[in-house]
Amino acid sequence: MSNRFSTQDETEREAGVAAAALAIQRGQLVVFPTDTVYGIGADAFDPASVRRLLAAKGRGRDMPPPVLVSAPTTLDALAVGVPSWARALVAELWPGPLTLVCRQQQSLQWDLGDTRGTVAVRMPDNEVALDLLARTGPLAVSSANLTGRDAATDADQAEAMLGAAVEVYVDGGPTSGGVPSTIVDATGETGRVLRAGVVPLWRLNQIVEPLGVVIEGPEKDEKE
């Protein structure tokens, strides 16, 4: 039976984050809110836990989960060759709904799936998520839903889909919406949007334009 904690009460919030951190240490899965949708997380450095996460979602190794971090400085512990334009995006948009796909540090002892030598990294703008990440270190995190279903925007939706596969649910109330983070390929000299999300293409290019870089993206990208 899963454990569920609400963040509305400060004492229960602390108990929930502590229980989630302990579950991660034990190789179990947890669900918690982010600034976009709810995420299902596992210890990024425990291959068995990552396999458990993929199995819970009904997902294969061909769809490796991103890694969430609690500080921008952790990027350099996970990735190499991060271009200056990508660092400019980090400076402006982290914490926030931007995921960067970078070349991973070859010395890392982990197995996130078929990553082809890359790692997708994000720092979420959510106090509960950042508190948990500060205690656990980098987590492999995917949206809290079954593959093919809409991402959960509250704990009830997540629990209805994932059930007992998750040890701890941290209920932080509804998230701001079901729009995911924007994913940008930062493995080359210029960037490319791999998935359109909260941060629009015009905003990305507004940040990198002074560096003489243009990020490619979807043909349609309206400024809102």
TANOR-V155741 format. One record per residue. N is the residue number from 1. PHI is phi in degrees with one decimal (999 if undefined). OMEGA is omega in degrees with one decimal (none if undefined). D_FIRST is the distance of its C-alpha to the first C-alpha in whole Angstrom. Layout:
# TANOR-V155741
n:N phi:PHI omega:OMEGA d_first:D_FIRST
n:N phi:PHI omega:OMEGA d_first:D_FIRST
This chain:
# TANOR-V155741
n:1 phi:999 omega:-178.5 d_first:0
n:2 phi:-76.1 omega:174.4 d_first:4
n:3 phi:-103.7 omega:-178.8 d_first:7
n:4 phi:-131.7 omega:-177.9 d_first:10
n:5 phi:-131.2 omega:176.0 d_first:13
n:6 phi:-99.6 omega:177.7 d_first:17
n:7 phi:-92.6 omega:-178.8 d_first:20
n:8 phi:-66.1 omega:177.7 d_first:22
n:9 phi:-98.4 omega:-174.1 d_first:22
n:10 phi:-60.5 omega:-179.9 d_first:23
n:11 phi:-65.3 omega:179.4 d_first:22
n:12 phi:-69.6 omega:177.0 d_first:18
n:13 phi:-60.1 omega:179.4 d_first:19
n:14 phi:-62.3 omega:178.9 d_first:20
n:15 phi:-63.3 omega:-179.4 d_first:17
n:16 phi:-67.8 omega:179.4 d_first:15
n:17 phi:-65.7 omega:178.2 d_first:18
n:18 phi:-64.1 omega:178.8 d_first:18
n:19 phi:-65.4 omega:179.1 d_first:14
n:20 phi:-66.3 omega:178.6 d_first:14
n:21 phi:-62.6 omega:178.8 d_first:17
n:22 phi:-66.4 omega:178.3 d_first:16
n:23 phi:-61.6 omega:177.7 d_first:13
n:24 phi:-60.5 omega:179.1 d_first:16
n:25 phi:-59.6 omega:-178.6 d_first:18
n:26 phi:-88.1 omega:178.0 d_first:16
n:27 phi:83.4 omega:-178.1 d_first:16
n:28 phi:-98.3 omega:-178.1 d_first:13
n:29 phi:-101.6 omega:177.4 d_first:13
n:30 phi:-133.7 omega:174.8 d_first:13
n:31 phi:-120.6 omega:-178.0 d_first:14
n:32 phi:-153.0 omega:-179.0 d_first:17
n:33 phi:-78.7 omega:168.8 d_first:20
n:34 phi:-124.3 omega:179.8 d_first:24
n:35 phi:-81.1 omega:178.3 d_first:27
n:36 phi:-112.7 omega:178.2 d_first:27
n:37 phi:-130.8 omega:174.7 d_first:23
n:38 phi:-74.1 omega:179.9 d_first:20
n:39 phi:-117.4 omega:170.8 d_first:19
n:40 phi:-108.0 omega:-171.0 d_first:17
n:41 phi:-121.7 omega:177.1 d_first:18
n:42 phi:-144.8 omega:176.1 d_first:18
n:43 phi:-61.8 omega:-177.0 d_first:20
n:44 phi:-62.8 omega:-176.3 d_first:24
n:45 phi:-99.2 omega:178.2 d_first:25
n:46 phi:-116.0 omega:-176.3 d_first:23
n:47 phi:-55.7 omega:179.7 d_first:23
n:48 phi:-64.8 omega:179.0 d_first:20
n:49 phi:-67.1 omega:178.7 d_first:18
n:50 phi:-65.4 omega:176.2 d_first:20
n:51 phi:-61.0 omega:178.6 d_first:20
n:52 phi:-64.3 omega:178.3 d_first:17
n:53 phi:-62.3 omega:-179.2 d_first:17
n:54 phi:-61.8 omega:179.8 d_first:20
n:55 phi:-66.0 omega:-179.5 d_first:18
n:56 phi:-62.1 omega:-179.7 d_first:15
n:57 phi:-87.7 omega:-173.9 d_first:18
n:58 phi:72.8 omega:-172.1 d_first:20
n:59 phi:-122.2 omega:-178.9 d_first:23
n:60 phi:-96.8 omega:179.3 d_first:25
n:61 phi:-65.1 omega:-179.3 d_first:27
n:62 phi:-75.9 omega:177.9 d_first:30
n:63 phi:-125.8 omega:-176.9 d_first:28
n:64 phi:-64.5 omega:-178.8 d_first:27
n:65 phi:-77.0 omega:171.6 d_first:25
n:66 phi:-68.8 omega:176.9 d_first:27
n:67 phi:-117.0 omega:177.4 d_first:27
n:68 phi:-97.9 omega:-178.1 d_first:26
n:69 phi:-128.9 omega:-177.3 d_first:28
n:70 phi:-99.1 omega:-178.3 d_first:29
n:71 phi:-152.1 omega:178.7 d_first:33
n:72 phi:-58.7 omega:-177.9 d_first:35
n:73 phi:-63.3 omega:-179.9 d_first:37
n:74 phi:-67.6 omega:179.9 d_first:34
n:75 phi:-54.8 omega:-177.2 d_first:35
n:76 phi:-73.8 omega:174.7 d_first:38
n:77 phi:-80.0 omega:-176.3 d_first:36
n:78 phi:-107.1 omega:-171.5 d_first:34
n:79 phi:-128.1 omega:175.9 d_first:37
n:80 phi:-126.7 omega:175.6 d_first:41
n:81 phi:63.3 omega:179.7 d_first:44
n:82 phi:-70.5 omega:-176.5 d_first:42
n:83 phi:-68.0 omega:-176.7 d_first:45
n:84 phi:-62.8 omega:180.0 d_first:47
n:85 phi:-67.3 omega:177.4 d_first:46
n:86 phi:-69.0 omega:177.2 d_first:42
n:87 phi:-66.1 omega:176.4 d_first:42
n:88 phi:-64.7 omega:176.6 d_first:44
n:89 phi:-64.0 omega:178.8 d_first:41
n:90 phi:-60.1 omega:-178.0 d_first:39
n:91 phi:-61.2 omega:-177.3 d_first:41
n:92 phi:-90.3 omega:-166.1 d_first:41
n:93 phi:-116.3 omega:175.1 d_first:38
n:94 phi:-104.0 omega:-7.1 d_first:35
n:95 phi:-68.5 omega:-179.2 d_first:33
n:96 phi:165.8 omega:-171.8 d_first:33
n:97 phi:-85.2 omega:176.6 d_first:32
n:98 phi:-125.0 omega:175.9 d_first:34
n:99 phi:-109.8 omega:178.5 d_first:33
n:100 phi:-108.1 omega:174.1 d_first:35
n:101 phi:-94.1 omega:-175.7 d_first:35
n:102 phi:-123.2 omega:172.9 d_first:37
n:103 phi:-77.2 omega:-174.3 d_first:39
n:104 phi:-82.5 omega:172.9 d_first:36
n:105 phi:-62.8 omega:-176.5 d_first:37
n:106 phi:-68.6 omega:-177.3 d_first:38
n:107 phi:-81.5 omega:-176.2 d_first:37
n:108 phi:-67.1 omega:178.6 d_first:33
n:109 phi:-94.6 omega:178.3 d_first:31
n:110 phi:-151.4 omega:177.3 d_first:29
n:111 phi:-145.3 omega:-178.4 d_first:28
n:112 phi:-90.8 omega:-175.2 d_first:27
n:113 phi:122.7 omega:-177.8 d_first:28
n:114 phi:-82.9 omega:-174.4 d_first:31
n:115 phi:-89.1 omega:-178.1 d_first:33
n:116 phi:54.9 omega:174.8 d_first:36
n:117 phi:78.9 omega:-179.6 d_first:37
n:118 phi:-120.7 omega:173.7 d_first:35
n:119 phi:-143.0 omega:177.0 d_first:33
n:120 phi:-97.8 omega:-172.5 d_first:32
n:121 phi:-124.0 omega:177.2 d_first:31
n:122 phi:-147.7 omega:172.4 d_first:30
n:123 phi:-115.6 omega:-175.4 d_first:30
n:124 phi:-75.1 omega:179.2 d_first:28
n:125 phi:-98.8 omega:-179.5 d_first:30
n:126 phi:-148.1 omega:-174.0 d_first:27
n:127 phi:-61.6 omega:-179.6 d_first:26
n:128 phi:-64.4 omega:179.3 d_first:23
n:129 phi:-61.3 omega:-178.6 d_first:23
n:130 phi:-66.7 omega:176.7 d_first:26
n:131 phi:-62.0 omega:179.2 d_first:24
n:132 phi:-62.6 omega:-178.7 d_first:21
n:133 phi:-63.1 omega:178.4 d_first:24
n:134 phi:-64.2 omega:-179.1 d_first:26
n:135 phi:-86.8 omega:-173.5 d_first:24
n:136 phi:-99.9 omega:-167.7 d_first:23
n:137 phi:85.6 omega:-175.9 d_first:26
n:138 phi:-54.6 omega:177.9 d_first:26
n:139 phi:-118.1 omega:168.4 d_first:23
n:140 phi:-77.0 omega:-173.5 d_first:23
n:141 phi:-135.4 omega:173.8 d_first:21
n:142 phi:-123.8 omega:178.3 d_first:22
n:143 phi:-61.8 omega:-174.5 d_first:21
n:144 phi:-82.6 omega:179.5 d_first:18
n:145 phi:-161.9 omega:171.1 d_first:18
n:146 phi:-77.3 omega:-179.8 d_first:19
n:147 phi:-56.2 omega:-178.3 d_first:22
n:148 phi:95.5 omega:178.2 d_first:25
n:149 phi:-102.7 omega:177.6 d_first:23
n:150 phi:-65.4 omega:177.9 d_first:24
n:151 phi:-65.3 omega:-179.7 d_first:22
n:152 phi:-70.3 omega:175.8 d_first:20
n:153 phi:-110.3 omega:170.4 d_first:22
n:154 phi:-150.7 omega:-174.7 d_first:19
n:155 phi:-66.7 omega:179.4 d_first:15
n:156 phi:-61.6 omega:179.1 d_first:15
n:157 phi:-61.9 omega:-179.6 d_first:17
n:158 phi:-62.4 omega:-177.2 d_first:15
n:159 phi:-68.0 omega:178.9 d_first:11
n:160 phi:-63.4 omega:-178.7 d_first:13
n:161 phi:-89.3 omega:-170.1 d_first:14
n:162 phi:-104.0 omega:172.6 d_first:12
n:163 phi:50.8 omega:-173.7 d_first:9
n:164 phi:-75.7 omega:175.9 d_first:6
n:165 phi:-67.3 omega:-179.4 d_first:9
n:166 phi:-105.5 omega:-178.3 d_first:9
n:167 phi:-79.8 omega:-176.0 d_first:7
n:168 phi:-131.9 omega:172.1 d_first:9
n:169 phi:-109.2 omega:174.9 d_first:11
n:170 phi:-103.0 omega:-174.6 d_first:14
n:171 phi:-92.9 omega:179.5 d_first:16
n:172 phi:-104.5 omega:-177.3 d_first:20
n:173 phi:81.0 omega:-178.5 d_first:21
n:174 phi:-63.5 omega:174.3 d_first:23
n:175 phi:-82.8 omega:-172.1 d_first:25
n:176 phi:-68.5 omega:-179.1 d_first:28
n:177 phi:167.0 omega:-176.4 d_first:28
n:178 phi:-92.7 omega:179.9 d_first:27
n:179 phi:-80.8 omega:-177.2 d_first:30
n:180 phi:-79.3 omega:176.6 d_first:29
n:181 phi:-69.8 omega:172.7 d_first:31
n:182 phi:-78.2 omega:179.3 d_first:34
n:183 phi:-106.8 omega:-179.4 d_first:35
n:184 phi:-120.5 omega:175.5 d_first:38
n:185 phi:-77.2 omega:-179.3 d_first:39
n:186 phi:-114.2 omega:-179.1 d_first:41
n:187 phi:-89.2 omega:-178.7 d_first:42
n:188 phi:-124.2 omega:-178.2 d_first:45
n:189 phi:-71.0 omega:175.5 d_first:48
n:190 phi:-119.9 omega:-175.3 d_first:47
n:191 phi:-95.7 omega:177.9 d_first:44
n:192 phi:-146.4 omega:177.7 d_first:43
n:193 phi:-76.2 omega:178.7 d_first:40
n:194 phi:-90.4 omega:176.2 d_first:37
n:195 phi:-146.2 omega:176.3 d_first:35
n:196 phi:-69.1 omega:-178.1 d_first:37
n:197 phi:-154.0 omega:-174.3 d_first:34
n:198 phi:-61.0 omega:-177.9 d_first:35
n:199 phi:-84.9 omega:-177.5 d_first:38
n:200 phi:-74.8 omega:-177.9 d_first:40
n:201 phi:-59.8 omega:-178.0 d_first:43
n:202 phi:-61.6 omega:-179.5 d_first:46
n:203 phi:-69.9 omega:177.4 d_first:44
n:204 phi:-59.6 omega:-177.8 d_first:43
n:205 phi:-70.5 omega:175.1 d_first:47
n:206 phi:-60.7 omega:-178.2 d_first:48
n:207 phi:-77.6 omega:-173.5 d_first:47
n:208 phi:-91.9 omega:-177.9 d_first:48
n:209 phi:-55.6 omega:178.7 d_first:51
n:210 phi:-60.7 omega:179.3 d_first:53
n:211 phi:-92.7 omega:178.9 d_first:52
n:212 phi:75.2 omega:-177.6 d_first:54
n:213 phi:-116.4 omega:174.7 d_first:51
n:214 phi:-122.6 omega:177.8 d_first:50
n:215 phi:-91.9 omega:178.9 d_first:46
n:216 phi:-83.1 omega:-179.2 d_first:46
n:217 phi:-161.0 omega:179.2 d_first:44
n:218 phi:-58.5 omega:-179.6 d_first:43
n:219 phi:-61.5 omega:178.4 d_first:47
n:220 phi:-99.5 omega:176.4 d_first:45
n:221 phi:-151.1 omega:-175.1 d_first:44
n:222 phi:-86.2 omega:175.5 d_first:45
n:223 phi:-80.5 omega:-177.4 d_first:46
n:224 phi:-101.4 omega:none d_first:44
